[in-house]
Amino acid sequence: MASGKQAAGDWPVALVIQRRIADEGFAAFTKWSGKVAEALKSWPGFLGQEVAPPQPPANLDWVQVLRFATPAAARAWLESDARAQLVEEISRHCIGPEDVHMLQDVGGDRTDAISAIISFRVPADREAAFLDWQQRVQAAESQFKGFMRHKIEGPIAGLHDDWIVILSFDADANLNAWLDSPQRRALLVEGQEFNAGLTVKRASYGFNFWFPAGQPAAESPSFIFKSNLLVLLVLYPIVFLWGYFISGPFIDSRGAPFWLSLFIGNVASTQLLGWKLAPLAFKTFGWWIEPEVGWRKNLLGYGFLVALYAFSMAVYAGLLAWNWGKG
């Protein structure tokens, strides 16, 4: 357990940033995360990025983990004009403010745990009592099924004054069992002096910070490849159906030049893609594009895509055959 406020040093850190994104902004946020990664490529001290999507209904926030070699490098990014401009770009898709924490990164293996980030405001003269109380909380948590770890981080000067507890269980149901338990309610009453500013944020991410450095899973070739496949899944029917039902009978047949017809079609398809259909696809397949998905889920996702591709091509081939038959 931590004891006292952390000061700047040369140890690696992870910035944990949680945002709630409106459903129609999912595709925009995914693209925006790529811009963040691009901006950080040459940032001094940057090690890697990982992005975990929400898993409704329990976990509604997108989680962005940015890893830096030192707290100074992380703080420089947080305070930079480059980041301010990027945050402004995505702000219209955000619901509420972002939640930012800096946690020490000590290396190791990443897990697929479900976590809660719990923040406490603790008076400086009561820190020892708070840590004693947290030991009793951890002892009670460890008796619950699926408990994995209870990691505590002290305040970081200049970033936040909160004490942060990262609580991880192996499954949502097990985390809920603890959070809703009478044992926890009794402990909260016991430690009520520390709960005035208590906040609990849930995320479908194992915030253990024992995973290896330099592994930006969300920007890995696998993630990008899957994202492109999902865009193709919704873009292909948009383009075909637009051309078959709209462009052909109402635009091309009236003598519009091809370049104008193509432009109108692209305007319509990109709007439908960005605002409605791509966010729906990413939300539906969130279980498949999450980092380090197991091989069974991986194969199942590819299987679903192949079946949907085949179905859409069969439908459009049938429409074309029917149209030719009419002629």
C-alpha positions as CSV (number, residue, x, y, z in Angstrom):
1,M,0.0,0.0,0.0
2,A,1.0,3.6,-0.6
3,S,1.8,5.9,2.3
4,G,1.9,9.6,1.7
5,K,1.8,11.9,-1.3
6,Q,3.8,10.8,-4.3
7,A,6.3,13.3,-5.8
8,A,7.8,13.4,-9.2
9,G,10.4,10.8,-10.0
10,D,11.8,8.6,-12.7
11,W,9.4,5.7,-12.4
12,P,7.1,4.8,-15.2
13,V,3.4,5.9,-14.9
14,A,0.1,5.2,-16.6
15,L,-2.4,8.0,-17.2
16,V,-5.9,6.4,-16.9
17,I,-8.5,8.6,-18.7
18,Q,-12.2,7.6,-18.6
19,R,-14.8,9.3,-20.8
20,R,-18.4,8.6,-21.5
21,I,-19.1,8.8,-25.2
22,A,-22.5,9.2,-26.8
23,D,-23.5,6.2,-28.9
24,E,-23.3,8.2,-32.1
25,G,-19.7,9.2,-31.3
26,F,-18.3,5.7,-31.1
27,A,-16.8,5.7,-34.6
28,A,-15.5,9.2,-34.2
29,F,-13.9,8.3,-30.9
30,T,-12.1,5.3,-32.4
31,K,-10.7,7.4,-35.1
32,W,-9.8,10.1,-32.6
33,S,-7.9,7.6,-30.5
34,G,-5.7,6.9,-33.6
35,K,-5.0,10.6,-33.8
36,V,-3.9,10.7,-30.2
37,A,-1.6,7.7,-30.8
38,E,-0.1,9.5,-33.9
39,A,0.4,12.7,-31.9
40,L,2.2,10.8,-29.1
41,K,4.5,8.8,-31.3
42,S,7.3,11.3,-31.0
43,W,6.4,12.6,-27.5
44,P,9.4,12.4,-25.2
45,G,8.9,9.5,-22.7
46,F,5.8,8.0,-24.3
47,L,5.7,4.2,-24.1
48,G,2.3,3.1,-25.5
49,Q,-1.5,3.5,-25.6
50,E,-4.3,1.1,-24.8
51,V,-8.0,1.7,-25.3
52,A,-10.7,-0.4,-23.7
53,P,-14.3,0.0,-25.0
54,P,-17.4,0.1,-22.7
55,Q,-19.3,-3.0,-21.9
56,P,-22.9,-2.0,-21.3
57,P,-24.9,-2.0,-19.2
58,A,-22.5,-2.1,-16.2
59,N,-19.5,-0.4,-17.8
60,L,-20.3,2.7,-19.8
61,D,-17.0,4.5,-20.1
62,W,-14.3,4.3,-22.7
63,V,-10.9,3.9,-20.9
64,Q,-7.7,5.3,-22.4
65,V,-4.4,4.2,-20.8
66,L,-1.4,6.2,-21.8
67,R,2.0,5.0,-20.5
68,F,5.0,7.2,-20.0
69,A,8.5,6.7,-18.8
70,T,8.2,9.4,-16.0
71,P,5.6,11.5,-14.3
72,A,7.1,14.6,-15.8
73,A,6.6,13.2,-19.4
74,A,3.0,12.4,-18.5
75,R,2.3,15.8,-16.9
76,A,3.9,17.6,-19.9
77,W,1.4,15.8,-22.2
78,L,-1.6,16.6,-19.9
79,E,-0.7,20.3,-20.0
80,S,0.2,20.5,-23.7
81,D,-1.5,22.5,-26.3
82,A,-1.5,19.4,-28.6
83,R,-3.6,17.5,-26.1
84,A,-5.9,20.5,-25.4
85,Q,-6.7,20.7,-29.2
86,L,-7.4,17.0,-29.4
87,V,-9.7,17.1,-26.3
88,E,-11.6,20.0,-27.9
89,E,-12.1,17.9,-31.1
90,I,-13.8,15.0,-29.3
91,S,-15.6,17.1,-26.6
92,R,-18.9,17.3,-28.6
93,H,-19.2,13.5,-28.4
94,C,-18.5,13.4,-24.6
95,I,-21.1,13.1,-21.9
96,G,-19.8,14.8,-18.8
97,P,-16.1,15.6,-18.0
98,E,-13.2,13.2,-18.4
99,D,-11.8,11.5,-15.4
100,V,-7.9,11.5,-15.2
101,H,-5.7,9.6,-12.8
102,M,-1.9,9.0,-12.8
103,L,-0.9,5.6,-11.5
104,Q,2.5,4.0,-11.0
105,D,3.3,1.4,-13.7
106,V,5.4,-1.4,-12.3
107,G,5.4,-3.8,-15.2
108,G,4.1,-7.4,-15.5
109,D,1.2,-9.2,-17.1
110,R,-2.1,-7.7,-18.1
111,T,-5.3,-9.5,-17.1
112,D,-8.9,-9.3,-18.3
113,A,-10.2,-8.4,-14.9
114,I,-13.2,-6.1,-14.3
115,S,-12.3,-3.1,-12.2
116,A,-13.7,-0.2,-10.2
117,I,-11.7,3.0,-9.6
118,I,-12.6,4.4,-6.2
119,S,-11.5,7.9,-5.2
120,F,-11.3,9.3,-1.7
121,R,-10.6,12.7,-0.2
122,V,-8.5,12.2,2.9
123,P,-7.3,14.9,5.2
124,A,-3.5,14.9,5.6
125,D,-3.7,14.3,9.3
126,R,-5.9,11.2,8.8
127,E,-3.9,9.3,6.2
128,A,-2.6,6.7,8.6
129,A,-6.2,6.0,9.8
130,F,-7.4,5.8,6.2
131,L,-4.7,3.2,5.4
132,D,-5.6,1.2,8.5
133,W,-9.3,1.2,7.4
134,Q,-8.3,0.2,3.8
135,Q,-6.5,-2.8,5.2
136,R,-9.7,-3.9,6.9
137,V,-11.6,-3.3,3.6
138,Q,-9.1,-5.4,1.6
139,A,-9.3,-8.2,4.2
140,A,-13.1,-8.3,3.7
141,E,-12.9,-8.1,-0.2
142,S,-10.5,-11.0,-0.3
143,Q,-13.2,-13.3,1.2
144,F,-15.4,-12.7,-1.9
145,K,-15.5,-14.9,-4.9
146,G,-13.4,-13.7,-7.8
147,F,-11.4,-11.1,-5.8
148,M,-8.1,-10.4,-7.6
149,R,-6.4,-7.3,-6.1
150,H,-6.8,-4.1,-4.2
151,K,-4.2,-1.6,-5.3
152,I,-4.0,1.8,-3.6
153,E,-2.3,5.0,-4.9
154,G,-1.7,8.2,-2.9
155,P,-2.3,11.7,-4.2
156,I,0.0,13.1,-6.8
157,A,1.1,16.7,-6.3
158,G,-0.2,19.0,-9.1
159,L,-2.5,16.4,-10.6
160,H,-5.0,15.2,-8.1
161,D,-5.5,15.3,-4.3
162,D,-7.5,12.0,-4.1
163,W,-6.4,8.7,-2.9
164,I,-7.2,6.1,-5.6
165,V,-8.1,2.5,-5.0
166,I,-8.1,0.1,-8.0
167,L,-10.3,-2.8,-7.1
168,S,-10.3,-5.8,-9.5
169,F,-12.5,-8.9,-9.7
170,D,-12.5,-11.6,-12.3
171,A,-16.1,-11.0,-13.5
172,D,-18.8,-8.3,-13.3
173,A,-21.1,-10.4,-11.2
174,N,-18.5,-10.9,-8.6
175,L,-17.5,-7.3,-8.4
176,N,-21.2,-6.4,-8.1
177,A,-21.6,-8.9,-5.2
178,W,-18.9,-7.1,-3.3
179,L,-20.1,-3.5,-4.1
180,D,-23.7,-4.4,-3.1
181,S,-22.8,-6.5,0.0
182,P,-23.8,-5.7,3.6
183,Q,-20.2,-6.2,4.6
184,R,-19.1,-3.3,2.4
185,R,-22.0,-1.1,3.6
186,A,-20.9,-1.7,7.2
187,L,-17.3,-0.8,6.3
188,L,-18.4,2.4,4.6
189,V,-20.2,3.4,7.8
190,E,-17.1,2.6,9.8
191,G,-15.0,4.8,7.4
192,Q,-17.6,7.5,6.8
193,E,-15.2,10.3,7.6
194,F,-13.3,9.4,4.4
195,N,-16.4,9.0,2.2
196,A,-17.5,12.6,1.7
197,G,-15.9,12.9,-1.7
198,L,-16.1,9.2,-2.6
199,T,-16.6,8.3,-6.2
200,V,-16.8,4.9,-7.9
201,K,-16.0,4.5,-11.6
202,R,-16.4,1.1,-13.3
203,A,-14.5,-0.2,-16.3
204,S,-14.2,-3.4,-18.3
205,Y,-10.4,-3.3,-17.8
206,G,-8.0,-5.0,-15.4
207,F,-6.3,-1.9,-13.9
208,N,-3.4,-3.9,-12.4
209,F,-0.6,-2.1,-14.3
210,W,1.5,-5.2,-14.3
211,F,1.4,-5.5,-18.1
212,P,4.5,-5.0,-20.3
213,A,5.7,-1.7,-21.5
214,G,5.3,-0.6,-25.1
215,Q,2.3,-2.7,-26.1
216,P,-0.3,-0.3,-27.5
217,A,-3.0,-3.0,-28.0
218,A,-5.7,-0.6,-29.2
219,E,-3.5,0.6,-32.1
220,S,-2.1,-2.9,-32.9
221,P,-2.5,-4.4,-36.4
222,S,-5.2,-6.7,-35.0
223,F,-7.3,-3.9,-33.7
224,I,-7.0,-1.8,-36.8
225,F,-7.7,-4.8,-39.0
226,K,-10.9,-5.6,-37.1
227,S,-12.0,-2.0,-37.1
228,N,-11.7,-1.9,-40.9
229,L,-13.7,-5.1,-41.2
230,L,-16.5,-3.6,-39.1
231,V,-16.5,-0.5,-41.3
232,L,-16.7,-2.6,-44.4
233,L,-19.6,-4.6,-42.9
234,V,-21.8,-1.5,-42.8
235,L,-20.2,0.5,-45.7
236,Y,-20.9,-2.2,-48.3
237,P,-24.6,-2.3,-47.9
238,I,-24.9,1.5,-47.6
239,V,-23.1,2.0,-50.9
240,F,-25.0,-0.8,-52.7
241,L,-28.4,0.1,-51.4
242,W,-27.8,3.8,-52.1
243,G,-26.8,3.1,-55.6
244,Y,-29.6,0.6,-56.3
245,F,-32.6,2.5,-54.7
246,I,-31.5,6.2,-54.7
247,S,-28.7,7.1,-57.0
248,G,-29.7,4.9,-60.0
249,P,-33.4,5.8,-60.2
250,F,-33.3,9.4,-58.9
251,I,-29.9,10.9,-59.7
252,D,-28.1,8.9,-62.5
253,S,-31.3,8.5,-64.5
254,R,-31.8,12.3,-64.6
255,G,-28.4,12.8,-66.4
256,A,-26.3,13.8,-63.4
257,P,-22.6,13.4,-64.2
258,F,-20.8,10.5,-62.6
259,W,-18.5,12.7,-60.5
260,L,-21.5,14.6,-59.0
261,S,-23.4,11.4,-58.4
262,L,-20.4,9.8,-56.7
263,F,-19.9,12.9,-54.5
264,I,-23.6,12.9,-53.4
265,G,-23.4,9.2,-52.6
266,N,-20.2,9.6,-50.6
267,V,-21.8,12.5,-48.6
268,A,-24.8,10.3,-47.7
269,S,-22.8,7.2,-47.0
270,T,-20.2,8.9,-44.7
271,Q,-23.0,10.6,-42.7
272,L,-24.9,7.3,-42.3
273,L,-21.7,5.5,-41.5
274,G,-20.3,8.0,-38.9
275,W,-23.5,8.9,-37.1
276,K,-25.5,5.7,-37.0
277,L,-24.3,2.4,-38.4
278,A,-20.5,2.3,-37.6
279,P,-21.2,3.2,-33.9
280,L,-23.8,0.5,-33.8
281,A,-21.4,-2.0,-35.3
282,F,-18.6,-1.1,-32.9
283,K,-21.0,-1.3,-30.0
284,T,-22.4,-4.7,-31.1
285,F,-18.9,-6.2,-31.6
286,G,-17.3,-4.5,-28.6
287,W,-16.7,-8.0,-27.1
288,W,-14.7,-8.9,-30.2
289,I,-12.5,-5.8,-30.6
290,E,-11.5,-5.5,-27.0
291,P,-7.7,-6.0,-26.3
292,E,-6.4,-9.5,-26.0
293,V,-9.7,-11.2,-26.7
294,G,-9.6,-15.0,-26.3
295,W,-9.2,-17.3,-29.3
296,R,-12.8,-18.6,-29.0
297,K,-14.3,-15.1,-29.1
298,N,-11.9,-14.2,-31.8
299,L,-13.0,-17.1,-34.1
300,L,-16.7,-16.4,-33.2
301,G,-16.3,-12.8,-34.3
302,Y,-14.7,-13.7,-37.6
303,G,-17.4,-16.3,-38.1
304,F,-20.2,-13.8,-37.6
305,L,-18.6,-11.4,-40.0
306,V,-18.1,-14.0,-42.7
307,A,-21.8,-15.0,-42.3
308,L,-23.0,-11.4,-42.5
309,Y,-20.8,-10.7,-45.5
310,A,-22.1,-13.7,-47.3
311,F,-25.7,-12.8,-46.5
312,S,-25.4,-9.2,-47.7
313,M,-23.7,-10.3,-51.0
314,A,-26.4,-12.9,-51.5
315,V,-29.1,-10.3,-51.0
316,Y,-27.6,-7.9,-53.5
317,A,-26.8,-10.6,-56.0
318,G,-30.5,-11.5,-55.8
319,L,-31.6,-7.9,-56.3
320,L,-29.4,-7.6,-59.4
321,A,-30.6,-10.9,-60.8
322,W,-34.2,-9.9,-60.2
323,N,-33.7,-6.5,-61.9
324,W,-32.0,-8.1,-64.9
325,G,-34.9,-10.6,-65.2
326,K,-37.3,-7.7,-65.4
327,G,-35.4,-6.4,-68.4
